[in-house]
């Protein structure tokens, strides 16, 4: 059974409310790559992709950070 996250919907709501700063803060602490990909799809569906360059940059940076292999394990 698939469970869809409400996180992307909340980020889109922040952007629609005119608060890209709060959206970027949430994107930087994104729970997973899957949620970021869902956010990209939600932005495209809402025709909001590309509207905020800094939001797109935050998504791409967070995807890179979460996708990168870990250099070491914590003890």
Buried (B, 14 or more C-beta within 10 A) or exposed (E): EEEEEEBBEBBBEBBEEEEBEBBBEBBEEBEEBBBBEBBBEBBEEBEBBEEBEEBBEBBEEBBEEBEEEEEEEEE
